[in-house]
Amino acid sequence: MSFTPSILIVEDEPSIGEVVALYLQKAGYHTISHTNGAQALQWLSEQQRDASLPDLIILDIMLPGVDGYEILRWVRDHSDTPVIFITARREEAERIIGLDLGADDYVIKPFSPQELVSRSRAVLRRAIRSENKTEKAIVFGELSIDPTLRLVTRNGQEVLLTSREFDLLWLLVQHPRQVFSREQLLDKVWGITEYIDPGTVTVHLRRLREKIEHNASEPTHLVTVWGVGYKFEP
């Protein structure tokens, strides 16, 4: 990660984008802004070819040209760059779809710029901490989790996870058979004081099961303890 983290802001309302950029710049970040989805996607493609994608993307869903979902799909196909998406309070479905596609976090309009800075700082802090870790890989049968490379393989084949999915999985595998409530997982993985719907944990667990379990509907590793929470069964 660069010395001064760079943050891409994709927001079609200039007034919102300008305020977000101003607050992030005051917090010490370098910002790049786009108001058009197609232009943002073209810019990301160029940056990806030069191996210089931003450290974080703040992404609105409703955009002209190309919507935020398509941009998020492209990002997840090419990198594990953290993504915080912006959604409208009345559209809960947007949040669920965004999380399913691999967003790391979300803010709801209308939002506080300070809250967005806080969430950005938390996401970037986790990314830096993960890069500096030198812990050994953990192997459970066909499943291997390497925290240094942030690499998960099953039967030798790489399993593509988002940054948040990996953090969640790594926490659970470090404490096999220990049951965590959704609130505990939010606190330890998301680590943000502002309210986040506990259903966010459920969405991320469902995605993880689809990626690492043989049968996501009958998981053997990521187990639900009804009425309590979740655990990792070796």
GUPA-844281 format. One record per atom (N, C-alpha, C): x, y, z; residue number from 0; residue in one letter. Coordinates in steps of 0.1 Angstrom, whole numbers, plus 5000, padded with zeros to 4 digits. Layout:
N
     c1     c2     c3   num   residu
      X      Y      Z   NUM        A
...
//
This chain:
234
     c1     c2     c3   num   residu
   5008   4988   5000     0        M
   5000   5000   5000     0        M
   5009   5012   5000     0        M
   5005   5023   4993     1        S
   5013   5035   4992     1        S
   5013   5042   5006     1        S
   5023   5051   5007     2        F
   5025   5058   5019     2        F
   5013   5067   5022     2        F
   5008   5073   5012     3        T
   4995   5081   5014     3        T
   4984   5073   5006     3        T
   4975   5066   5013     4        P
   4965   5058   5007     4        P
   4957   5066   4997     4        P
   4954   5060   4986     5        S
   4945   5067   4976     5        S
   4932   5061   4976     5        S
   4922   5069   4975     6        I
   4908   5065   4976     6        I
   4900   5070   4963     6        I
   4894   5061   4956     7        L
   4886   5065   4945     7        L
   4871   5067   4949     7        L
   4866   5078   4946     8        I
   4852   5082   4949     8        I
   4844   5082   4936     8        I
   4834   5073   4936     9        V
   4825   5073   4924     9        V
   4811   5076   4929     9        V
   4807   5089   4926    10        E
   4795   5095   4931    10        E
   4790   5104   4921    10        E
   4777   5103   4916    11        D
   4772   5111   4905    11        D
   4767   5124   4910    11        D
   4765   5126   4923    12        E
   4761   5139   4928    12        E
   4773   5147   4932    12        E
   4777   5157   4924    13        P
   4789   5164   4926    13        P
   4790   5170   4940    13        P
   4779   5175   4945    14        S
   4780   5181   4959    14        S
   4784   5171   4969    14        S
   4779   5159   4968    15        I
   4782   5149   4978    15        I
   4797   5144   4976    15        I
   4801   5142   4963    16        G
   4814   5138   4960    16        G
   4825   5148   4965    16        G
   4822   5161   4963    17        E
   4831   5171   4967    17        E
   4833   5171   4982    17        E
   4822   5170   4989    18        V
   4823   5170   5004    18        V
   4830   5158   5009    18        V
   4827   5146   5003    19        V
   4834   5134   5008    19        V
   4849   5135   5005    19        V
   4853   5140   4993    20        A
   4867   5142   4990    20        A
   4874   5152   4999    20        A
   4867   5163   5003    21        L
   4873   5173   5012    21        L
   4876   5167   5025    21        L
   4866   5159   5031    22        Y
   4868   5153   5044    22        Y
   4880   5143   5044    22        Y
   4880   5135   5033    23        L
   4890   5125   5032    23        L
   4904   5131   5030    23        L
   4905   5142   5023    24        Q
   4918   5149   5021    24        Q
   4922   5155   5034    24        Q
   4913   5160   5042    25        K
   4917   5166   5055    25        K
   4922   5155   5064    25        K
   4917   5143   5062    26        A
   4921   5132   5070    26        A
   4935   5126   5065    26        A
   4940   5131   5055    27        G
   4953   5127   5050    27        G
   4953   5118   5038    27        G
   4942   5116   5031    28        Y
   4942   5107   5020    28        Y
   4942   5114   5007    28        Y
   4947   5107   4997    29        H
   4947   5112   4983    29        H
   4934   5107   4976    29        H
   4927   5116   4970    30        T
   4914   5112   4964    30        T
   4914   5114   4949    30        T
   4906   5105   4943    31        I
   4903   5106   4928    31        I
   4888   5105   4927    31        I
   4882   5114   4919    32        S
   4867   5114   4919    32        S
   4862   5112   4904    32        S
   4851   5104   4903    33        H
   4844   5103   4890    33        H
   4829   5103   4893    33        H
   4822   5110   4884    34        T
   4808   5111   4885    34        T
   4800   5102   4876    34        T
   4807   5095   4867    35        N
   4801   5087   4856    35        N
   4807   5073   4858    35        N
   4798   5063   4858    36        G
   4802   5049   4860    36        G
   4811   5044   4849    36        G
   4807   5047   4837    37        A
   4815   5042   4826    37        A
   4829   5048   4826    37        A
   4830   5060   4829    38        Q
   4844   5067   4830    38        Q
   4852   5061   4841    38        Q
   4845   5058   4853    39        A
   4852   5053   4864    39        A
   4857   5039   4861    39        A
   4849   5031   4854    40        L
   4853   5017   4850    40        L
   4865   5018   4840    40        L
   4865   5027   4831    41        Q
   4876   5028   4821    41        Q
   4889   5032   4829    41        Q
   4887   5041   4838    42        W
   4899   5046   4846    42        W
   4905   5034   4854    42        W
   4896   5026   4860    43        L
   4900   5014   4868    43        L
   4908   5004   4859    43        L
   4903   5002   4847    44        S
   4909   4993   4838    44        S
   4923   4998   4834    44        S
   4925   5011   4832    45        E
   4938   5016   4829    45        E
   4947   5015   4841    45        E
   4942   5017   4853    46        Q
   4950   5016   4865    46        Q
   4954   5001   4868    46        Q
   4945   4992   4865    47        Q
   4948   4978   4867    47        Q
   4959   4973   4857    47        Q
   4959   4978   4845    48        R
   4970   4975   4836    48        R
   4983   4980   4841    48        R
   4983   4991   4848    49        D
   4996   4997   4853    49        D
   4998   4992   4867    49        D
   4991   4983   4872    50        A
   4992   4977   4886    50        A
   4992   4988   4896    50        A
   4983   4998   4895    51        S
   4982   5009   4904    51        S
   4968   5012   4908    51        S
   4960   5002   4911    52        L
   4946   5004   4916    52        L
   4947   5012   4929    52        L
   4936   5019   4932    53        P
   4935   5026   4945    53        P
   4935   5017   4956    53        P
   4937   5022   4968    54        D
   4938   5014   4980    54        D
   4923   5011   4985    54        D
   4914   5020   4981    55        L
   4900   5019   4986    55        L
   4891   5025   4976    55        L
   4879   5020   4974    56        I
   4869   5025   4965    56        I
   4857   5028   4973    56        I
   4852   5040   4971    57        I
   4839   5044   4977    57        I
   4829   5046   4965    57        I
   4819   5037   4965    58        L
   4812   5035   4953    58        L
   4797   5037   4955    58        L
   4791   5046   4947    59        D
   4776   5048   4947    59        D
   4770   5037   4938    59        D
   4758   5033   4941    60        I
   4751   5023   4933    60        I
   4745   5028   4921    60        I
   4737   5039   4922    61        M
   4730   5044   4911    61        M
   4739   5055   4904    61        M
   4744   5051   4892    62        L
   4754   5059   4884    62        L
   4750   5059   4870    62        L
   4753   5070   4863    63        P
   4751   5071   4848    63        P
   4761   5063   4841    63        P
   4758   5057   4830    64        G
   4767   5050   4822    64        G
   4768   5035   4826    64        G
   4774   5032   4837    65        V
   4775   5019   4843    65        V
   4772   5020   4857    65        V
   4764   5011   4862    66        D
   4760   5012   4877    66        D
   4770   5006   4886    66        D
   4769   5009   4899    67        G
   4779   5005   4908    67        G
   4780   4990   4909    67        G
   4769   4982   4907    68        Y
   4770   4968   4907    68        Y
   4780   4962   4897    68        Y
   4779   4968   4885    69        E
   4788   4963   4874    69        E
   4803   4967   4878    69        E
   4805   4978   4883    70        I
   4818   4982   4887    70        I
   4823   4973   4898    70        I
   4815   4970   4908    71        L
   4819   4961   4919    71        L
   4822   4947   4913    71        L
   4814   4942   4904    72        R
   4818   4929   4898    72        R
   4831   4929   4892    72        R
   4834   4940   4884    73        W
   4847   4941   4878    73        W
   4858   4942   4888    73        W
   4857   4949   4899    74        V
   4867   4950   4909    74        V
   4870   4936   4915    74        V
   4859   4929   4918    75        R
   4861   4916   4924    75        R
   4867   4906   4915    75        R
   4865   4908   4902    76        D
   4871   4899   4892    76        D
   4886   4902   4890    76        D
   4891   4913   4895    77        H
   4905   4917   4892    77        H
   4913   4920   4904    77        H
   4907   4922   4916    78        S
   4915   4925   4928    78        S
   4907   4923   4941    78        S
   4914   4924   4952    79        D
   4907   4924   4965    79        D
   4906   4938   4971    79        D
   4907   4948   4963    80        T
   4906   4962   4968    80        T
   4894   4964   4976    80        T
   4895   4969   4988    81        P
   4883   4971   4996    81        P
   4873   4981   4989    81        P
   4860   4978   4991    82        V
   4850   4987   4985    82        V
   4839   4990   4996    82        V
   4837   5003   4998    83        I
   4826   5008   5006    83        I
   4815   5013   4997    83        I
   4803   5008   4997    84        F
   4793   5013   4988    84        F
   4783   5022   4995    84        F
   4777   5031   4987    85        I
   4768   5041   4992    85        I
   4754   5037   4987    85        I
   4744   5036   4996    86        T
   4731   5032   4992    86        T
   4721   5041   4999    86        T
   4708   5040   4994    87        A
   4697   5048   4999    87        A
   4691   5040   5011    87        A
   4687   5047   5021    88        R
   4681   5041   5033    88        R
   4669   5032   5030    88        R
   4661   5036   5020    89        R
   4649   5029   5018    89        R
   4651   5017   5009    89        R
   4663   5015   5004    90        E
   4665   5004   4995    90        E
   4674   4993   5002    90        E
   4668   4985   5011    91        E
   4675   4975   5018    91        E
   4681   4965   5008    91        E
   4674   4962   4997    92        A
   4678   4952   4987    92        A
   4692   4956   4981    92        A
   4694   4969   4980    93        E
   4707   4974   4974    93        E
   4718   4969   4983    93        E
   4716   4970   4996    94        R
   4727   4966   5006    94        R
   4730   4952   5004    94        R
   4719   4944   5004    95        I
   4721   4929   5003    95        I
   4728   4925   4990    95        I
   4724   4931   4979    96        I
   4730   4928   4966    96        I
   4745   4932   4966    96        I
   4748   4944   4972    97        G
   4761   4949   4972    97        G
   4770   4940   4980    97        G
   4765   4935   4992    98        L
   4773   4926   5000    98        L
   4775   4913   4994    98        L
   4765   4908   4987    99        D
   4766   4895   4980    99        D
   4776   4896   4969    99        D
   4778   4907   4963   100        L
   4787   4909   4952   100        L
   4802   4911   4957   100        L
   4803   4914   4970   101        G
   4816   4915   4976   101        G
   4820   4928   4982   101        G
   4811   4937   4984   102        A
   4814   4950   4991   102        A
   4818   4947   5005   102        A
   4828   4955   5010   103        D
   4833   4953   5024   103        D
   4825   4960   5034   103        D
   4818   4971   5030   104        D
   4811   4979   5040   104        D
   4801   4987   5032   104        D
   4792   4994   5039   105        Y
   4783   5003   5032   105        Y
   4779   5015   5042   105        Y
   4775   5026   5036   106        V
   4769   5037   5043   106        V
   4756   5040   5036   106        V
   4747   5046   5044   107        I
   4733   5048   5040   107        I
   4731   5063   5039   107        I
   4726   5067   5027   108        K
   4722   5081   5025   108        K
   4710   5085   5033   108        K
   4709   5096   5040   109        P
   4720   5106   5041   109        P
   4730   5102   5052   109        P
   4743   5104   5049   110        F
   4753   5099   5059   110        F
   4762   5111   5063   110        F
   4768   5109   5074   111        S
   4778   5119   5080   111        S
   4791   5117   5073   111        S
   4797   5127   5067   112        P
   4811   5126   5062   112        P
   4821   5120   5072   112        P
   4819   5124   5084   113        Q
   4829   5119   5095   113        Q
   4827   5104   5096   113        Q
   4815   5099   5095   114        E
   4813   5085   5096   114        E
   4820   5078   5085   114        E
   4819   5083   5072   115        L
   4825   5077   5061   115        L
   4840   5077   5062   115        L
   4846   5088   5068   116        V
   4860   5088   5070   116        V
   4864   5077   5080   116        V
   4856   5076   5091   117        S
   4858   5066   5101   117        S
   4858   5052   5095   117        S
   4848   5049   5087   118        R
   4847   5036   5081   118        R
   4859   5033   5071   118        R
   4863   5044   5064   119        S
   4874   5043   5054   119        S
   4887   5040   5062   119        S
   4889   5047   5073   120        R
   4901   5045   5081   120        R
   4902   5031   5086   120        R
   4890   5025   5091   121        A
   4890   5012   5096   121        A
   4893   5001   5086   121        A
   4887   5003   5074   122        V
   4890   4994   5063   122        V
   4905   4994   5059   122        V
   4910   5006   5058   123        L
   4924   5007   5054   123        L
   4933   5002   5065   123        L
   4930   5004   5077   124        R
   4938   4999   5088   124        R
   4939   4984   5088   124        R
   4928   4977   5085   125        R
   4928   4963   5084   125        R
   4936   4958   5073   125        R
   4935   4965   5062   126        A
   4943   4961   5050   126        A
   4958   4962   5053   126        A
   4962   4973   5059   127        I
   4977   4975   5062   127        I
   4981   4964   5072   127        I
   4973   4961   5082   128        R
   4976   4952   5093   128        R
   4978   4938   5086   128        R
   4969   4935   5077   129        S
   4969   4922   5070   129        S
   4982   4920   5062   129        S
   4987   4931   5055   130        E
   4999   4930   5047   130        E
   5011   4928   5056   130        E
   5011   4933   5068   131        N
   5022   4931   5077   131        N
   5023   4918   5085   131        N
   5013   4910   5084   132        K
   5013   4898   5092   132        K
   5022   4887   5085   132        K
   5028   4879   5093   133        T
   5037   4868   5089   133        T
   5033   4855   5095   133        T
   5020   4854   5099   134        E
   5015   4842   5105   134        E
   5015   4830   5096   134        E
   5016   4818   5101   135        K
   5017   4806   5093   135        K
   5003   4802   5088   135        K
   5003   4795   5077   136        A
   4991   4790   5071   136        A
   4985   4779   5080   136        A
   4972   4779   5080   137        I
   4964   4768   5088   137        I
   4958   4759   5077   137        I
   4959   4746   5080   138        V
   4954   4736   5070   138        V
   4944   4727   5078   138        V
   4932   4726   5072   139        F
   4921   4717   5077   139        F
   4918   4708   5065   139        F
   4924   4696   5064   140        G
   4921   4687   5053   140        G
   4924   4694   5040   140        G
   4913   4695   5032   141        E
   4915   4700   5018   141        E
   4916   4716   5018   141        E
   4913   4722   5030   142        L
   4912   4736   5031   142        L
   4925   4742   5037   142        L
   4931   4752   5030   143        S
   4943   4759   5035   143        S
   4941   4774   5035   143        S
   4944   4780   5046   144        I
   4943   4795   5048   144        I
   4956   4801   5051   144        I
   4962   4809   5042   145        D
   4974   4815   5045   145        D
   4972   4830   5047   145        D
   4974   4835   5060   146        P
   4972   4849   5063   146        P
   4982   4859   5057   146        P
   4994   4854   5055   147        T
   5005   4862   5050   147        T
   5001   4866   5035   147        T
   4998   4856   5027   148        L
   4994   4858   5013   148        L
   4980   4862   5012   148        L
   4972   4861   5023   149        R
   4957   4862   5022   149        R
   4952   4853   5011   149        R
   4956   4841   5012   150        L
   4953   4831   5001   150        L
   4945   4819   5008   150        L
   4934   4816   5002   151        V
   4927   4804   5006   151        V
   4926   4794   4994   151        V
   4929   4781   4997   152        T
   4928   4771   4986   152        T
   4920   4760   4991   152        T
   4913   4753   4982   153        R
   4906   4741   4985   153        R
   4910   4731   4975   153        R
   4916   4720   4979   154        N
   4921   4709   4970   154        N
   4931   4715   4960   154        N
   4939   4725   4965   155        G
   4949   4731   4957   155        G
   4944   4742   4948   155        G
   4931   4745   4947   156        Q
   4926   4755   4939   156        Q
   4923   4767   4947   156        Q
   4927   4779   4941   157        E
   4925   4791   4949   157        E
   4910   4795   4950   157        E
   4906   4799   4962   158        V
   4893   4804   4964   158        V
   4893   4819   4965   158        V
   4886   4826   4956   159        L
   4887   4841   4956   159        L
   4878   4846   4967   159        L
   4883   4853   4977   160        L
   4876   4860   4987   160        L
   4878   4875   4987   160        L
   4868   4882   4992   161        T
   4870   4896   4994   161        T
   4878   4898   5007   161        T
   4883   4910   5009   162        S
   4890   4913   5021   162        S
   4883   4910   5033   162        S
   4870   4914   5034   163        R
   4862   4912   5046   163        R
   4859   4897   5048   163        R
   4856   4890   5037   164        E
   4854   4876   5038   164        E
   4866   4869   5044   164        E
   4878   4872   5039   165        F
   4890   4866   5044   165        F
   4891   4869   5059   165        F
   4889   4882   5063   166        D
   4891   4885   5077   166        D
   4881   4877   5086   166        D
   4869   4875   5081   167        L
   4859   4868   5089   167        L
   4863   4853   5090   167        L
   4867   4847   5079   168        L
   4871   4833   5079   168        L
   4883   4831   5088   168        L
   4893   4840   5087   169        W
   4905   4839   5095   169        W
   4902   4840   5110   169        W
   4893   4848   5114   170        L
   4890   4849   5128   170        L
   4884   4836   5133   170        L
   4875   4830   5125   171        L
   4868   4818   5129   171        L
   4878   4806   5129   171        L
   4887   4805   5120   172        V
   4896   4793   5119   172        V
   4906   4794   5130   172        V
   4909   4806   5135   173        Q
   4919   4808   5146   173        Q
   4913   4803   5159   173        Q
   4900   4802   5160   174        H
   4893   4798   5172   174        H
   4883   4786   5169   174        H
   4889   4775   5165   175        P
   4880   4764   5161   175        P
   4870   4760   5172   175        P
   4858   4758   5168   176        R
   4847   4753   5177   176        R
   4842   4764   5187   176        R
   4849   4776   5187   177        Q
   4844   4786   5195   177        Q
   4832   4793   5188   177        Q
   4821   4795   5196   178        V
   4809   4801   5190   178        V
   4810   4816   5192   178        V
   4808   4824   5181   179        F
   4807   4838   5181   179        F
   4793   4843   5177   179        F
   4788   4852   5185   180        S
   4775   4858   5181   180        S
   4778   4868   5169   180        S
   4767   4872   5163   181        R
   4768   4881   5151   181        R
   4774   4894   5156   181        R
   4770   4899   5168   182        E
   4775   4911   5174   182        E
   4790   4910   5177   182        E
   4795   4899   5182   183        Q
   4809   4897   5184   183        Q
   4817   4897   5171   183        Q
   4811   4891   5161   184        L
   4818   4891   5148   184        L
   4819   4905   5142   184        L
   4808   4913   5143   185        L
   4808   4926   5139   185        L
   4819   4934   5146   185        L
   4820   4933   5159   186        D
   4829   4940   5167   186        D
   4844   4936   5163   186        D
   4847   4924   5161   187        K
   4860   4919   5159   187        K
   4865   4920   5145   187        K
   4856   4919   5135   188        V
   4859   4919   5121   188        V
   4857   4933   5115   188        V
   4845   4939   5118   189        W
   4842   4952   5112   189        W
   4849   4963   5121   189        W
   4848   4961   5134   190        G
   4855   4970   5143   190        G
   4851   4985   5142   190        G
   4838   4987   5140   191        I
   4833   5001   5138   191        I
   4822   5003   5149   191        I
   4823   5015   5155   192        T
   4814   5018   5166   192        T
   4800   5021   5161   192        T
   4798   5027   5148   193        E
   4785   5030   5143   193        E
   4777   5017   5141   193        E
   4764   5019   5141   194        Y
   4755   5007   5139   194        Y
   4756   5001   5125   194        Y
   4758   4988   5125   195        I
   4757   4981   5113   195        I
   4747   4969   5115   195        I
   4739   4967   5105   196        D
   4729   4957   5106   196        D
   4736   4943   5108   196        D
   4732   4936   5119   197        P
   4739   4923   5121   197        P
   4736   4913   5110   197        P
   4726   4916   5102   198        G
   4724   4907   5090   198        G
   4735   4907   5080   198        G
   4744   4918   5081   199        T
   4756   4918   5073   199        T
   4765   4906   5075   199        T
   4766   4902   5088   200        V
   4773   4890   5091   200        V
   4767   4877   5084   200        V
   4754   4876   5084   201        T
   4748   4865   5078   201        T
   4750   4864   5063   201        T
   4750   4876   5056   202        V
   4753   4876   5042   202        V
   4767   4872   5039   202        V
   4777   4877   5047   203        H
   4791   4873   5045   203        H
   4793   4858   5047   203        H
   4787   4852   5058   204        L
   4788   4838   5061   204        L
   4782   4830   5049   204        L
   4771   4834   5044   205        R
   4765   4827   5033   205        R
   4774   4827   5021   205        R
   4780   4838   5018   206        R
   4790   4839   5007   206        R
   4802   4830   5009   206        R
   4807   4830   5021   207        L
   4818   4821   5024   207        L
   4815   4806   5023   207        L
   4803   4803   5027   208        R
   4798   4789   5026   208        R
   4798   4785   5011   208        R
   4793   4794   5003   209        E
   4792   4791   4988   209        E
   4805   4789   4982   209        E
   4816   4795   4988   210        K
   4829   4794   4982   210        K
   4838   4783   4988   210        K
   4835   4779   5000   211        I
   4845   4769   5006   211        I
   4838   4756   5010   211        I
   4825   4755   5010   212        E
   4818   4743   5014   212        E
   4814   4735   5002   212        E
   4814   4722   5003   213        H
   4809   4713   4992   213        H
   4795   4715   4990   213        H
   4787   4717   5001   214        N
   4773   4719   5000   214        N
   4770   4731   5009   214        N
   4767   4743   5004   215        A
   4765   4754   5012   215        A
   4752   4753   5020   215        A
   4743   4745   5016   216        S
   4730   4744   5024   216        S
   4732   4734   5036   216        S
   4743   4726   5035   217        E
   4746   4717   5046   217        E
   4761   4718   5049   217        E
   4765   4729   5055   218        P
   4779   4732   5058   218        P
   4785   4723   5068   218        P
   4798   4720   5066   219        T
   4805   4711   5076   219        T
   4816   4719   5083   219        T
   4820   4731   5078   220        H
   4830   4739   5084   220        H
   4824   4751   5091   220        H
   4816   4759   5084   221        L
   4810   4772   5089   221        L
   4796   4768   5094   221        L
   4796   4765   5106   222        V
   4784   4759   5112   222        V
   4776   4770   5120   222        V
   4763   4769   5118   223        T
   4754   4778   5126   223        T
   4750   4771   5139   223        T
   4752   4778   5150   224        V
   4747   4773   5163   224        V
   4734   4781   5166   224        V
   4723   4774   5164   225        W
   4710   4781   5164   225        W
   4708   4789   5177   225        W
   4704   4801   5176   226        G
   4701   4810   5187   226        G
   4713   4816   5194   226        G
   4725   4812   5189   227        V
   4737   4817   5195   227        V
   4746   4825   5185   227        V
   4750   4817   5174   228        G
   4759   4824   5164   228        G
   4765   4814   5155   228        G
   4778   4815   5153   229        Y
   4785   4807   5143   229        Y
   4798   4802   5148   229        Y
   4803   4791   5143   230        K
   4816   4786   5147   230        K
   4823   4779   5135   230        K
   4836   4777   5136   231        F
   4843   4770   5125   231        F
   4846   4756   5131   231        F
   4841   4746   5124   232        E
   4843   4732   5128   232        E
   4854   4726   5119   232        E
   4866   4722   5125   233        P
   4877   4717   5117   233        P
   4873   4704   5109   233        P
//
